[in-house]
Amino acid sequence: MLQYKDYTESADYIKGRLKGFSPQYLLVLGSGLGAMAQSVQNQICIPYSDIPHFKTSTAPGHSGQFVCGELAGKPVIVMQGRLHFYEGYSAEEVAYPVRVAKLLGAHSLIVTNAAGGINTDYKVGDLVVLKDFIKFGLPNPLIGKNIPEFGPRFPDMSYVFDRDYTRIIKEVAGEQGVILREGVYFYATGPQYETPAEIRAFRTLGGDVVGMSTVHECIYANHAGMKILGISLVTNMAAGVLDQPLSEQEVLDAGAAAQGSFSRLLLAFLQKL
């Protein structure tokens, strides 16, 4: 099990590379969305493999590095590629970067992901601001001895996604003429896509989109008192919604196609903060 000193050692290494720069916002870029990191100004890039106690990203479309600098005038640390439970890492290891970012000074998490559309009113290319998530009994990064320096033993999960941030992103979407849906994210471990029967069950239980990430990061950020904005890009319709098989390439292609509008939306959001 990871110790508090592991997190501080990771943060101390990054601080040495940042030379006084202190990020306030952690951005996690999901599959196919990593190109937004190119918009960061005065970049300092730090590969995950260089950081003590860090794991490396192995998922397609994930570069596996921090990109630090300014985005829309805000000091940010961007995860260009994230870690996933299906890569063989523990839930704690997957969420590890969030606590490190907190130690660096980040007070907010903006988490994005590529997701399958469960809600049959959705279509590929839709953006969904998250209002809640469903995880059930799947692996939890908080299991084990609590680290009180980050948060309480039993954190409340009533308001994971910040209401002010949700209001602002909706305002920005309206100004830009972007249709922004609001929905519930259903977490599945992967790496296989879900079966049609599972998707029908998830829909009955209230899920609007499904994916293999995001939840562990949000649990750690919520535990640490960070403000959270979550956005899913619907890159494919979930199994059984359309009469066709699913593929990894369609996820990456949809992410690439949405880069422009997605980036403009997030940049405008940051400018309003």
C-alpha positions as CSV (number, residue, x, y, z in Angstrom):
1,M,0.0,0.0,0.0
2,L,1.2,3.5,-0.9
3,Q,2.3,5.8,1.9
4,Y,2.0,9.6,2.3
5,K,5.8,9.9,1.8
6,D,5.4,8.3,-1.6
7,Y,3.1,11.0,-2.7
8,T,5.3,13.7,-1.3
9,E,8.4,12.2,-2.9
10,S,6.6,12.3,-6.3
11,A,5.5,15.9,-5.7
12,D,8.9,17.0,-4.6
13,Y,10.5,15.6,-7.8
14,I,7.9,17.5,-9.9
15,K,8.4,20.7,-8.0
16,G,12.1,20.5,-8.8
17,R,11.2,20.3,-12.5
18,L,8.7,23.1,-12.3
19,K,11.1,25.6,-10.7
20,G,8.5,27.6,-8.7
21,F,5.5,27.1,-11.0
22,S,2.5,26.0,-9.0
23,P,-0.5,24.6,-10.9
24,Q,-4.0,25.2,-9.7
25,Y,-6.0,23.0,-12.1
26,L,-5.4,19.4,-13.0
27,L,-6.7,18.4,-16.4
28,V,-7.1,14.7,-17.3
29,L,-7.3,14.2,-21.0
30,G,-9.1,11.0,-22.1
31,S,-8.7,8.7,-25.2
32,G,-8.3,10.7,-28.4
33,L,-8.3,14.0,-26.6
34,G,-4.6,14.4,-25.7
35,A,-3.9,17.0,-28.5
36,M,-5.4,19.7,-26.3
37,A,-2.2,19.7,-24.3
38,Q,-0.5,21.3,-27.3
39,S,-2.3,24.5,-26.4
40,V,-0.5,24.8,-23.1
41,Q,1.9,27.8,-23.1
42,N,5.3,27.8,-21.5
43,Q,5.3,24.1,-21.4
44,I,7.2,21.9,-19.1
45,C,6.8,18.3,-20.0
46,I,7.5,15.5,-17.5
47,P,7.1,11.9,-18.6
48,Y,5.4,9.7,-16.0
49,S,8.3,7.3,-16.2
50,D,10.6,10.0,-14.7
51,I,8.6,10.5,-11.6
52,P,9.3,8.4,-8.5
53,H,6.5,5.9,-7.6
54,F,4.5,6.7,-10.8
55,K,3.2,4.2,-13.2
56,T,3.3,4.6,-17.0
57,S,0.3,4.8,-19.3
58,T,0.0,1.9,-21.8
59,A,-3.4,2.7,-23.4
60,P,-3.6,3.6,-27.1
61,G,-3.9,7.4,-27.6
62,H,-2.3,8.2,-24.2
63,S,1.1,9.9,-24.4
64,G,1.9,9.3,-20.7
65,Q,3.3,12.7,-19.5
66,F,2.4,15.8,-17.5
67,V,2.3,19.0,-19.5
68,C,2.6,22.0,-17.2
69,G,2.1,25.6,-18.0
70,E,-0.7,28.1,-18.7
71,L,-4.0,27.4,-20.5
72,A,-6.4,30.2,-21.0
73,G,-4.3,32.2,-18.5
74,K,-4.7,29.6,-15.8
75,P,-1.8,27.6,-14.3
76,V,-2.5,24.0,-15.2
77,I,-1.0,20.5,-14.9
78,V,-2.3,18.4,-17.7
79,M,-2.3,14.6,-17.8
80,Q,-1.7,13.8,-21.4
81,G,-2.9,10.2,-21.0
82,R,-4.2,8.6,-17.8
83,L,-3.8,5.3,-16.0
84,H,-6.5,2.6,-16.1
85,F,-7.4,-0.3,-13.8
86,Y,-7.5,-2.7,-16.8
87,E,-3.8,-2.0,-17.4
88,G,-3.1,-4.1,-14.3
89,Y,-2.7,-1.2,-11.9
90,S,-4.5,-1.0,-8.5
91,A,-7.3,1.5,-8.0
92,E,-4.9,3.4,-5.8
93,E,-2.2,3.5,-8.5
94,V,-4.7,4.7,-11.1
95,A,-5.8,7.6,-8.9
96,Y,-2.3,8.4,-7.6
97,P,-1.6,11.4,-9.8
98,V,-4.6,13.3,-8.4
99,R,-3.1,13.4,-4.9
100,V,0.3,14.4,-6.3
101,A,-1.4,17.3,-8.1
102,K,-3.1,18.3,-4.9
103,L,0.3,18.5,-3.2
104,L,1.5,20.6,-6.0
105,G,-1.2,23.2,-5.4
106,A,-4.1,22.0,-7.6
107,H,-7.5,22.8,-6.1
108,S,-9.6,21.6,-9.0
109,L,-9.9,18.5,-11.2
110,I,-11.2,18.8,-14.8
111,V,-11.6,15.2,-15.9
112,T,-12.5,14.1,-19.4
113,N,-13.1,10.8,-21.0
114,A,-14.2,8.9,-24.1
115,A,-17.4,7.1,-23.3
116,G,-20.0,4.8,-24.9
117,G,-23.5,6.2,-25.2
118,I,-26.0,4.2,-23.2
119,N,-28.8,6.8,-23.5
120,T,-30.5,6.2,-26.8
121,D,-31.1,9.9,-27.2
122,Y,-27.4,10.5,-27.5
123,K,-25.3,10.3,-30.6
124,V,-21.6,10.0,-31.4
125,G,-19.9,13.4,-30.9
126,D,-22.2,14.5,-28.1
127,L,-20.6,16.1,-25.1
128,V,-22.0,15.2,-21.7
129,V,-21.3,17.1,-18.4
130,L,-21.4,14.6,-15.6
131,K,-23.8,15.0,-12.7
132,D,-23.0,11.7,-10.9
133,F,-21.5,8.3,-11.4
134,I,-22.2,4.6,-10.6
135,K,-19.4,2.3,-9.5
136,F,-21.0,-0.2,-7.2
137,G,-18.6,-2.6,-5.5
138,L,-15.8,-2.4,-8.0
139,P,-12.2,-1.5,-6.8
140,N,-12.0,1.6,-4.7
141,P,-8.8,3.6,-4.2
142,L,-9.7,4.5,-0.6
143,I,-9.7,0.9,0.6
144,G,-6.9,0.4,3.1
145,K,-5.5,2.7,5.8
146,N,-6.8,6.3,5.4
147,I,-4.2,9.1,4.9
148,P,-5.7,11.9,6.9
149,E,-3.4,14.5,5.3
150,F,-5.7,14.2,2.2
151,G,-9.1,13.7,3.7
152,P,-11.5,11.9,6.2
153,R,-12.0,8.2,6.6
154,F,-15.6,8.3,5.3
155,P,-15.9,11.1,2.7
156,D,-19.4,12.3,1.6
157,M,-20.2,11.7,-2.1
158,S,-23.4,13.7,-2.4
159,Y,-21.9,16.4,-4.5
160,V,-18.9,15.0,-6.4
161,F,-19.3,17.3,-9.4
162,D,-19.2,21.0,-8.5
163,R,-22.4,22.8,-9.1
164,D,-20.8,26.1,-10.0
165,Y,-18.5,24.5,-12.5
166,T,-21.4,22.7,-14.1
167,R,-23.4,25.9,-14.3
168,I,-20.4,27.7,-15.9
169,I,-19.7,25.0,-18.5
170,K,-23.4,25.0,-19.5
171,E,-23.3,28.8,-19.9
172,V,-20.2,28.5,-22.1
173,A,-21.8,25.8,-24.2
174,G,-24.9,28.0,-24.8
175,E,-22.7,30.9,-25.8
176,Q,-20.8,28.7,-28.3
177,G,-23.9,27.0,-29.6
178,V,-22.7,23.6,-28.4
179,I,-25.3,21.0,-27.3
180,L,-24.1,19.9,-23.9
181,R,-26.1,17.0,-22.3
182,E,-26.0,16.2,-18.6
183,G,-25.8,12.6,-17.5
184,V,-24.6,9.8,-15.2
185,Y,-21.3,8.0,-15.9
186,F,-21.4,4.2,-15.4
187,Y,-17.9,2.8,-14.6
188,A,-16.9,-0.6,-16.0
189,T,-13.4,-2.0,-15.6
190,G,-12.8,-3.2,-19.2
191,P,-10.7,-3.8,-21.1
192,Q,-13.4,-5.7,-23.0
193,Y,-16.4,-3.6,-24.1
194,E,-19.6,-4.3,-22.3
195,T,-22.2,-6.9,-23.5
196,P,-25.6,-5.7,-24.8
197,A,-27.2,-7.3,-21.8
198,E,-24.9,-5.3,-19.5
199,I,-25.7,-2.1,-21.3
200,R,-29.5,-2.7,-21.0
201,A,-28.9,-3.2,-17.2
202,F,-26.9,-0.1,-16.9
203,R,-29.6,1.9,-18.7
204,T,-32.2,0.6,-16.3
205,L,-30.1,1.6,-13.4
206,G,-29.7,5.2,-14.6
207,G,-26.5,5.2,-16.6
208,D,-26.3,7.6,-19.6
209,V,-22.7,6.9,-20.7
210,V,-20.2,4.1,-19.9
211,G,-16.5,4.1,-19.6
212,M,-13.3,2.5,-18.1
213,S,-11.9,5.5,-16.3
214,T,-12.6,8.7,-14.4
215,V,-14.3,7.3,-11.2
216,H,-11.1,6.5,-9.3
217,E,-9.7,10.0,-10.0
218,C,-13.0,11.6,-8.9
219,I,-13.0,9.6,-5.6
220,Y,-9.5,10.8,-4.7
221,A,-10.2,14.4,-5.8
222,N,-13.5,14.5,-3.8
223,H,-11.7,12.9,-0.8
224,A,-9.1,15.7,-1.0
225,G,-11.7,18.5,-1.2
226,M,-11.0,19.4,-4.8
227,K,-13.7,20.9,-7.0
228,I,-14.5,18.6,-10.0
229,L,-15.8,19.1,-13.5
230,G,-16.4,15.9,-15.5
231,I,-17.1,15.8,-19.2
232,S,-17.6,12.7,-21.4
233,L,-17.3,12.7,-25.2
234,V,-19.6,10.1,-26.7
235,T,-17.2,8.3,-29.1
236,N,-19.4,5.3,-29.8
237,M,-22.8,4.0,-29.0
238,A,-22.6,1.3,-26.4
239,A,-23.0,-2.4,-27.3
240,G,-26.5,-3.3,-28.6
241,V,-27.6,0.3,-29.2
242,L,-26.6,-0.1,-32.8
243,D,-26.4,-3.3,-34.7
244,Q,-22.7,-3.2,-35.2
245,P,-19.5,-4.3,-33.4
246,L,-17.4,-1.9,-31.4
247,S,-13.8,-1.0,-32.1
248,E,-10.9,0.9,-30.5
249,Q,-10.3,2.9,-33.7
250,E,-13.7,4.4,-33.7
251,V,-13.1,5.8,-30.2
252,L,-9.8,7.4,-31.3
253,D,-11.3,8.7,-34.5
254,A,-14.3,10.3,-32.8
255,G,-11.9,11.9,-30.2
256,A,-9.8,13.4,-33.0
257,A,-12.9,14.7,-34.8
258,A,-14.1,16.5,-31.6
259,Q,-10.8,18.0,-30.7
260,G,-11.6,21.5,-32.0
261,S,-15.0,22.0,-30.4
262,F,-14.0,20.3,-27.2
263,S,-10.9,22.4,-26.8
264,R,-12.8,25.6,-27.4
265,L,-15.3,24.7,-24.8
266,L,-12.7,23.9,-22.1
267,L,-10.7,27.0,-22.9
268,A,-13.7,29.2,-22.6
269,F,-14.6,27.5,-19.3
270,L,-11.2,28.2,-17.9
271,Q,-11.3,31.8,-19.0
272,K,-14.5,32.3,-17.0
273,L,-13.1,31.0,-13.7
